[in-house]
Structures are given as C-alpha cells and as structure tokens.
Amino acid sequence: METTKLTALEARIAKATEKLLIPIEKMEEEYAKLHDIAVAKGTETWEDRKAAQKPQCTFGEEGVCCRICSMGPCRITKKASRGICGCDVHGIVARNYLRFSAGGTAAHSDHGREIMHTFSQTAADKDYQVKDVDKLLKIAKDWEVETEGRDIYDIAHEVAEIGLLEYGKVHGVQRFIKWASKDRQEAWAREGIEPRAIDREIAECLHRTHMGCSSEPIALMRQALRSALSDGWGGSMMGTEFSDIMFGTPMPRDTEANLGVLDADCVNIIVHGHDPSLSEMIVKYAEDPELVALAKEVGAKGINIAGVCCTSNEVTMRHGIPMAGNFLQQENCILTGAVEAVIVDIQCIFPALGPLSQCFHTKFITTSEIARIPYATHIPFSVETAGANAKAIVREAVENFKNRDKESVYIPDMKRKATVGYSCEAIIKQLDTVTNSYVDETGTYQPLVDCITSGVIRGAVAVVGCNNPKIRTDFGHIELMKKMLKNDCVIVLSGCSAQAAAKAGLMSKEAKDICGAGMKRVCELADIPPVLHMGSCVDISRMMRLVCDVATQWGVDVPQMPVVGCAPEWMSEKAVSIGNYVVATGIDTFLGVVPYVGGSDVVSNFLQDGIKEWVGASFTFETDMEKLGDLMLENIEAKRLALGI
Amino acid sequence: MTLFERVFNGSDDMFNMAVKAVDEAIAKYGEDKAVSLPNTAYGIPCLYAFTAKKYETLGAIKNEALPAIQEMMVKENRLHHAFTSGIATALSAEVIETMKYVMNDGEKPYDDKYHGHMSDAEIRELGVPLVTDDIPGVAVLIGPAPSKEIAADLIKGYQSKGIMVFMTGGIIDQAIEANVNMGFKIRVVPCGPELESVIHVVSVAIRAALIFGAIQPGDYDGILAYTKDRVKAFVNAFAPLSDRTVGCGAGAIALGFPVITDDKENTWSVPKSLIIYDGYENYIPASIEARGIKLKITDIDVPIAVAPAFEGEIIRRGDMQIEANGSRLDAFELVRTRDASEVEDHKITLVGKDLDEFEAGSRINLAYVVDIAGKAMQPDFESVIERKIHAYINQCEGIMHTGQRDMITIRVSKAAFEAGWRARHFGELLWALIKNEFEAVCDKCQVTIYTDPEETAKLRHELAAATYEKRDERLGSLTDESVDVFYTCTMCQSFSPSHVCIVTPERLGLCGAVSWLDAKATKELNPEGPCQIVTKDGPQDDRLGRWDGVDAAVNKYSRGAVERVTLYSIMEDPMTSCGCFECICGIEPMSNGVVIVNREFTGYSPIGMTFGDLASMTGGGVQTPGFMGHGKNFIPSKKFMAAEGGVERIVWMPKALKEEVAEKLNATAKELYGIDNFCDMIADEETAADEEALMAFLTEKGHPALGMDPMM
C-alpha cells in the first residue's frame, strides 16, 4: 500500500530528484577543483576573501553605523544610544536602509535609462531596430502618442522621448503605474507613495538622509517605498518593456546551464552584467561568417557564447544562449582556463575579475563608463557604433584562442537542459493552450486563476535575487524551490535564482516529476517546466504586471492572493529596492538574508509588520531555509483560507 | 466548501456505503464467502491494480481491502490527496458493485438492460479498434442529462464519431425512452443504474494498463501515467453533482480523464480537467477537445451516419429493405488495379436498376467493382483494400455486411433506405473511404455498381472468380522461405509500448488483423509507420525461426525491452504479445500438447484456466515461455509452433474455434503428417472439460501428441 501514501509521492520525487538534478554537493566538488586551480596559480577567489573578512563588522551588519557626516563615524552601542547629532538608532538604521535602497533604484533605473537611450536611436537601417511593433504601439497608445499613418520609427522616437522624461519630469507620477491593478493604484495614492520622476525620487532619498534632514524612521520608510516604486513601476519596467521592443519579447526556447556549457573546442566568450544592448550585438557577431571563419582558422570549432548573471538571462530569454552560471560563478568561468574573453557591461561584476584574468589568457573587457575596473581592457561601447564595437570585441576574443593553455583547461562535466523565455505574453500564450475553445476566452490569465482557486496550485512564488556567501551557494534557491514545488506552488524566477534553478536541472520540463501531483499535472497539461524563467532582475517588473493582471482577472486585490516573493540569497542594493516595490505592490516577501536593520526594532518590526497597514503586505526575515519555506507555505494557506478557497 | 473538501466528503460517503455493503454481505454469508467478479483474471481488478492484492473472501475485503482504501483517504489540501481520495472513491465503488454480485451469487445483479462488469475478453476485443483509432475515444456519461433529447443527441453524436459510450445512472432510462440502441457490440454500453456502476468502465481502463501496458499492480504512478497518456476517455457528468460524483470525478481526473459538467453550483473550473459548460449543442466537440481527441475526418456524400460504432449492428429480416446474398444469388465485391488512363476519379456508375425500383424486402443481385490507379499501387494491395470493404459498409448506420469476395451478404435496412440510401451510395462510400485510407497508393478510384442479374452473373464467373483464383495462387506461394523480408507491426505500441509483432507470410499478427501483405501495404502507405522492414540477415536456426535480423528489429523497435525472439517456438524466446490477441495457446503438460482458447470462449479450458487467466500470463510485451498469443489464422500454419513439432501438438480447442479452422487445419495435418481429419482428434469443451477427460479422449483417438517428447 505504500504506493498511494504520501511516502509514495516522496519516493517518486526522490527518485526523480536523483535522476534529474545535479546535487549541490556535486557542484561544490567541482567548485573546489576550480578553487584548487586558483590556489595553484597563486591567486584567490571569493571564498578566500570571505575568510579574510571574518569577523564581519556587527555595527555594519546591524545598520547602526552612521557615516553620513564627518562628525562621525558614529555607532550606536549600549553606552552611546545616539549619534553626535542626536539621531537615535532608528533614525540611523532607517537612513542607511533608505540610502541602500536608493542605490538599487539608481542602478536599475539607470539601466532602464540606457535602454531608452538606445531605443531613441533605433532606425530601420541601424544596429538597433524595433522588433516588437505590437508592444510599441500598445505603449504608444497608452502614452497618447499618435500612431495612425506614422512611420514606426517616428513613433519610437517620440515614445523614447516621453520615456526618458519619466526620469526628470517636473509634474505627475510614473506613467506605468496605470498598469497596476485598481486597488494597488488606490493604495499608493492613499499612502502618498505614487512614484514621481525617477531621478527626483533618488535625489530625494539622498536629500532626506542628508545630515540634519529626516530622522523619523517611518517617514524614511515611506520614501523607501515610493522611490522603490519608481524603480519597479518606472525604470525597471522601462528596461524590460523597451528591451522587448528592441530585441523581441521572450518566448519559450530551450537552452542549457551550468559550467559544462563551456566548450573545450570552441572560442568561449562570457557575457556578464545586465544591459542587453551590448550582448545582443555580441551574440549577433558570434555568428558573423567572417569571425566564424577566423575562429576555424585559429583552430577552434566555432564561437560559443555563454552568460553569467543577468546579461546571461537577457540573451538566454531571447536567443537561448546557454547560462554558464550565476553571480558566484563569475570567477569559476575564468578558472576553467577555457574562456577567451569575459565581456562585461554593468552591475554585479567582481573587481576580482581584473587580477584573476591576469593569471590566465582570458581577456577581461569592460565596455561601460559606469563600470570601470582595474586590470581590464576597456573598449568603450556606444550605441552609434555598436556593431563595429561588438565585432572588434568578438575578434579580440577569437584571436586570443591561440593563447589558451589547452593542457590545463578544466571544464566541469556538468550541465542541464532548461526551457526559458516566459514573458507575460508567453505565459498567456501558454495558458491559451489549456483553454477549451467552446468554453473559455483566450488571451487571459483565467486558467491560472482557475488552477489556484480550485486548489490544484496552492499558490505562486516568485524566487528572485542573487547569491550571497552568507548562504551555501544556491542552497537557498534550490531547496526552497523543491519545497514549494512539492507543495504544488508554481514558481516564477528571475536573475541569479533562475540560473540556480537551471544549473541544477529544475528548469527542464522533465522536472515536473519532482513536483507534487498538482504542479506535475499542470506542467504536463500546459507543457511547461515547473519553474518559469521570466528574465533578468529588471524583469521583476514582468512579475509585477503578472500579479496585478491576475488580481484584476480574478477580481481580488494583490495582497489577498496566495502569492509570495522570496529572495533567499540576496546581496545587492538593487535587491532591497526590489523588495520594497514588491511589498508595495502587495506581495509578502521573504528574505533569507536579513537587511542591515537589526539594530532598530522600530524599523525591523515596521518592515515585518507595520508596513502592512499601508500596502497590505510585509517582509519576513528568516535565515533558516527550512523555516523560511514553512513560513511561505503557511502564508499561502492562510490567504487561501481567508478567500475561502 | 472547497473543491477538495467536496472530494473528501464524496470519498467518505462512498467508503461508508462500501463498509455497509460489505457488512451486509458478511451478515448474510459470513467472512469466508469467496468473492470474485466474472470472467477476469485480475481478481477485483481496480483493487488489485492499486493494492497489488487479490482479495478472495469477504473477510479479506473487510479486513484488508477496506483499510487499504481508507489509507488513501488523507484529507490534506494537496492534489495528491484529492487524487488518491478520488481513486479511493472508485475503489469503494468497486467494492459496492462487487458486493452486488456477491449478493446475487456471482451473477449479474441487474436486469438485462444493464451490462455491469466487463470481461477481460471484451477489453481485449477493444484493443485493436482503440489503437487503430477506430474507437478514437471513450465517453463516460453520468446522468440523467437535462432531457432525454439531449441524452439521445449526445449518445448518437458520440457514436457517429466512433466514440465508445459508457453510461451510468438515469441517462440510461432516458436513452431507452428515446429509443437509442444499446449494447457492447455497438459500443453504447449502459453500465448500471447507480453511480457506483461507473467503476465497470474505470475497470476497463485500469485493466488496459495491466493487460496492454504490462504495468505492475501497485504501481500507482504507472497506472495513472498509462491511462492519462493512452486511454482517451472523458466524462460528461450532469447536474446536480453529488459529493460522491465529485469524488469519482477526482478519480477520473487522476487517471487523466477530464470531466465536463453543466453543474455550476459549488464547482470549480480546472483547465483541461474540470470544465463547466452548459452549451449542450457543443458538448461533443468541447469534450473531444478537452481530451485532445483527434478524429479522422472523412466527408462522405451519403445520407446516413458512418462510424465504426455501427459495425456491430444487426439488421433483422423484418427491418430489411433489400438483401444481396452471394450464396443464393450473384453478389460479389472486387478491387482491381488499372492503368491511370482507364480510371476516372470519383466516377460512380450504376449498371441495372436502382434500389427504389425493387420491392421492399427483395433479394437482389449486387456487385461492385472498384478500379484503382496509382503510381505506388500494386496488385498485392488489392486484397488488402478489398478486405476493408467489410468494415466500410458495416460502419453505415442501418446497413449490414458479412463475408467477403463472392460470399457476401448485404442488408439495407428500411431506415437507411428511407433516409435516401441508393445503389450509387455504395460507390460514394467506397470511393471516399478508400481514397482516405489508401491515399498513398490510390491516385484515382472509380466504382461500378451492378444490379443487373445477367451482368452480375457474367462478371462473377468471368472476372471475379478468375481474379480470386489468381490471388489464392499468389497467397499459396507466399511462404516464409519465399519472401526476402518480414515486417514489424508496432501499431499496438500506443497501448503496449514494448511489444513488437514480426509478421511473416505464414505468421500473421497476433491480433489477426495484419497479414504479411497488409504489413507490406502499410509500409507503402506510411513509410515511417508501424510496419518496417525486417531483414532475414543472419539466419541462426531454421527450426526455431531465429534470425539476427529479426532480433535486431525486435530489439530496436521495443527500444531494448525485448532482445530476441523466435518465430516458430513457444518455448524458446516466444514472440511477445500486446494483449489484443485473438487466441492464446498454453502448454498442457500431461498430454505433451497445447490447448488453444479464443477470446470469445468464456468457459474453462481443461487446464483449469479461462481465456482471461491464460491471457494474463502474457501480454504487455512480456515473454512467457509456454504461453503465446496469436491470430486464428496462424493455427493451420505450417509454422505454428513448428519448433515443437507443429500443429499435431494441439490437443484441445473450443468447438466453435475448431470448426472455424477445421478445413485448413486438416489440410495442414494431412500435408505434414499424413493424418486425415486431424480435427476429430482434438478435444473440445463438450468432449473434455478437465485433464482426466482430455487424456481419456486423446488416448481413445490415438492423438499423436501423446507419443511426442515432453515440451518441458
């Protein structure tokens, strides 16, 4: 009788897990071998630097150290309950938190701004063009741009101008917030957190936290939400939507992930960072017949592009370019000795890559003035000369093949298949396949709503965010995902969590077998992998649209839905900005790394509870992954109970 | 209340009923009373499939089966538990139905209008039409429907699309009121009056997994995957749905069968699984789409419905407008290969009077000659196409066809005639269906219909008889030695994934439906299809019929599940079976012989096993030395278990089967051993019901097997 008990379900899952997934232990074994290579070369990796950083500063960790003016640094201790200016611990923690978040908003939004700049220069005969005309026309209509009888590029340029003005416009709030569900818009208006011009919000964060301005913690939190909303429903959304317009809205496609995607016989080029403008061109020129011929001439089989971090997510979503790894794999790529060039744009690039690349033949090429790094070859990349720049960069990599020490190449033999490319548009298209043409409408999220209300799917979980050496690499991502899938929660992913899933094998369609009966059946009927790759970290804006549109379709407010967000291994300022706008959008958000707010119970409690009064959702901090997962499931079931489903 | 709560309540209700039914049975008979369902080798089949146990007494049901069911009823909010509770609901229903049989001394507990439990043989009979898509799907109707008209429209609508219909509950009475014909043969099956009788159709699906899929009892995931991927069933359940119906629905959905219901109260849509819909006029296409059933679309210009479901129809004399009968008057059918210049596509010609020029009830002369031209057409395919005519004409609602060549009988019912059926419609029908099925070889097709007595007689004797004779000569010359290649047939792999038939001239497919010529034609029609060439490379053993080429093919097309087979032995690496074989033979150790049992025979063979028992020894692509499934026409083959000595090993067959094969079998025995009237030496159910009687009979007749070496 075991066959029908839950133990049978667990047995099936255990069997499939063994068959389909690369265990973390196996990955760690391979990382250790690469680390040995680093040691042999007399160099170091993040593991060594982390050890050297111990013990990490507890004042920093708690957020109680203030360096905003030069009377300090001040830190709050038992004997010193206030800074020299008299600011208490809550003010200090809140100011630090707001500045941290503002850094993230700035980074995301500046990424979005770059995309808009690129978009403003699209032309039929240039490197950048309009690929998704429908999406452009939809936004143009939303923004009241005349479309009838006009050249698509005229429209594009006018839309770009309007979009760019969103960063500095004098009056009004972000245009995209109209895409939010009605209840959300009302909550934001009611709480005074409708985001205004993006640059203004970021500037105001810096101003509010300047010496002698705000020290009232809750007021600072309000600005944290408002500025973050200008990221999620402003800069990030622009980054996503206009990348789609220029490079195509992602649709499902197959690829591979993990270090084994590097090819010992090919010129390997790693693209790393976040902005797809450069990587799109690199991908294009990797197929240039002249450069492919050159690769063959130098003894390679071809040119193999693989990605790291969100640049990887961008090109895999649109071209199926394999994912070599996530944030903490960037050094490992170079350590294989098989990489001719690491080409980077912006964000999340270890300065360590400079010195590390010096130990190998690998060219470390920076391209953006935003991210200048010592020991890199800097080849400035500009929109006007994008094609020529990209070609020169790829050529540089190809010509470097001859310098590879082929004897000492070590590429771990591990990779897994993945299906990627689930934009909102792709999800709706996929949902259309499970409708009945005699009964249902197409083009809606209703099938997803039905799956949730009937209980087949218990809830939806967005797992996002980075790797962080504080957490065993990928363990938080993978273990949480496995737990959620076993409990019939559908998972959407972006950023480094998506790559964690893909690397392990969770993103293949076969991974349905590691799910509970509900998700397994859903995967089979809808022909999807159990975790849906929605893109890079700016693409969390896709998730915001998804939840709001599902809420509207369902007729409930976002906080009522059994939907949670989770960043088990987050580390960057962007992640805090994301967390703030996700919570403000009404999604309870679970963090596996505690932000630097532990020093203030006022701030900490507010984020975990009080904030609910404003936006209906809050944060949960829990560093034990097992408990974090339990809390998420409890949250989901409590919401179901409240809805009577 | 949530959907899962309704499922849990429903499974509780059904379980409690089962407990009560068992208690009542025990009160009447005691715990030691033996329990079984008729004509199945799988015990109480669904219980056996899910728990891997055969419960043989009321005590075992009470003390083992019921607790096993209860264990599946975990009330946690996960689909897994809703599914197992749904399966538990079905198993409880099976217990309830089984108790009805027990209380009625093992006989069917209903009156004649209900079919109740289905036998293993009936399921095996469905194997071929299911894999060939002649039954493209199975509809389970749980009624009553909103009106008897809706009920009748649905049933007839499904039937006209070939979809097999099972019914339970009030919809059966609605169908009777609306004069809908019902019966297993015409694929409209009234299961029983109460909801729990739905288990009889579930039992068909579950046994299909065991029979054809070789799924091991107890393999919960395996059963669910098999039924979901391979049994194209769906449910139409009508309002108001009780919790018990919702519980059964969860079981159906667990098995992969979507439920389409018009009940909007307290129901939840689940995409592709639970569909709420009350557009009765589109219930059929909506249901077909929900299950992903693809229908073969053939537009035929005839005034009556054409669907495989009508094949089993019988037209009685009183209902008959016209009869043609080759044994009394001249009647025949013929397919000819002609040059392209001699054929005008879709030309239908009538020579003689039309049907409305004969009096009602007349017996007439009737012949049709189908001329086919095509670049890939070969005379060898004529008989393959001609043999399909029986099915084509029989599929017409109100027309019956039996026999072949010039021994056909055709009856056109008054209803079909009144609907407008005339002589030329035979042409329209044959043209459309032949062009559809044989498009790869048939570029042009014309049909000439003869009712003129003189023409018919002349053509029968001059044209048809000569052609048949020529074909027989060709067939007679076809031996395993005379041909260069054999063929695989993997048609059944949609059902039985690891089975491969090797089809040779002297050994047709075990289903009886695929001869070597059929396989050859199939390869031509569909080069990537189920029939692939098997080379005779590397002959290893003539006696056993072992070739490297055969082993390689079996290995390849079973994807490694079967490594080697012999063609002429039932002891050494015998050929596997899918489960839809016509006959099964098994060794009878005392006489050194074999018994053969055909699917239609429901009694016991002298070795104490029914067809179902014997059949359950093999099937699903498994090799079981000593047991082998095969077609009827393989019995008189010189290659029939030739390695063990051939047909003289046959010691017992059901009488009807013996009579069917007697002429050819006698001829083979005469040729091989010089024995006259060999069939007289073979015992049957009348002459030998058990082994003792068998031995006595064989000794009396001096059956040659008694003097042969033991087989094991």
Chai-1 contact restraints between the chains, C-beta under 6 A:
chainA,res_idxA,chainB,res_idxB,connection_type,confidence,min_distance_angstrom,max_distance_angstrom,comment,restraint_id
A,M1,B,A68,contact,1.0,0.0,6.0,A-B,restraint_1
A,M1,B,E71,contact,1.0,0.0,6.0,A-B,restraint_2
A,T3,B,G218,contact,1.0,0.0,6.0,A-B,restraint_3
A,T3,B,Y220,contact,1.0,0.0,6.0,A-B,restraint_4
A,T4,B,M72,contact,1.0,0.0,6.0,A-B,restraint_5
A,T4,B,T84,contact,1.0,0.0,6.0,A-B,restraint_6
A,T4,B,Y220,contact,1.0,0.0,6.0,A-B,restraint_7
A,A8,B,Y220,contact,1.0,0.0,6.0,A-B,restraint_8
A,L9,B,H80,contact,1.0,0.0,6.0,A-B,restraint_9
A,R12,B,D221,contact,1.0,0.0,6.0,A-B,restraint_10
A,V434,B,P271,contact,1.0,0.0,6.0,A-B,restraint_11
A,V434,B,K272,contact,1.0,0.0,6.0,A-B,restraint_12
A,N436,B,I275,contact,1.0,0.0,6.0,A-B,restraint_13
A,N436,B,A286,contact,1.0,0.0,6.0,A-B,restraint_14
A,N436,B,E289,contact,1.0,0.0,6.0,A-B,restraint_15
A,N436,B,A290,contact,1.0,0.0,6.0,A-B,restraint_16
A,Y438,B,N282,contact,1.0,0.0,6.0,A-B,restraint_17
A,Y438,B,A286,contact,1.0,0.0,6.0,A-B,restraint_18
A,V439,B,I275,contact,1.0,0.0,6.0,A-B,restraint_19
A,V439,B,Y277,contact,1.0,0.0,6.0,A-B,restraint_20
A,V439,B,A286,contact,1.0,0.0,6.0,A-B,restraint_21
A,P447,B,P271,contact,1.0,0.0,6.0,A-B,restraint_22
A,D450,B,S269,contact,1.0,0.0,6.0,A-B,restraint_23
A,D450,B,V270,contact,1.0,0.0,6.0,A-B,restraint_24
A,D450,B,P271,contact,1.0,0.0,6.0,A-B,restraint_25
A,T453,B,W268,contact,1.0,0.0,6.0,A-B,restraint_26
A,S454,B,L3,contact,1.0,0.0,6.0,A-B,restraint_27
A,S454,B,W268,contact,1.0,0.0,6.0,A-B,restraint_28
A,S454,B,V270,contact,1.0,0.0,6.0,A-B,restraint_29
A,G455,B,T2,contact,1.0,0.0,6.0,A-B,restraint_30
A,G455,B,L3,contact,1.0,0.0,6.0,A-B,restraint_31
A,G455,B,F4,contact,1.0,0.0,6.0,A-B,restraint_32
A,V456,B,L79,contact,1.0,0.0,6.0,A-B,restraint_33
A,V456,B,V270,contact,1.0,0.0,6.0,A-B,restraint_34
A,D488,B,R78,contact,1.0,0.0,6.0,A-B,restraint_35
A,D488,B,L79,contact,1.0,0.0,6.0,A-B,restraint_36
A,G516,B,R78,contact,1.0,0.0,6.0,A-B,restraint_37
A,G516,B,H80,contact,1.0,0.0,6.0,A-B,restraint_38
A,A517,B,L79,contact,1.0,0.0,6.0,A-B,restraint_39
A,A517,B,H80,contact,1.0,0.0,6.0,A-B,restraint_40
A,A517,B,F83,contact,1.0,0.0,6.0,A-B,restraint_41
A,G518,B,L79,contact,1.0,0.0,6.0,A-B,restraint_42
A,L525,B,K272,contact,1.0,0.0,6.0,A-B,restraint_43
A,I645,B,T2,contact,1.0,0.0,6.0,A-B,restraint_44
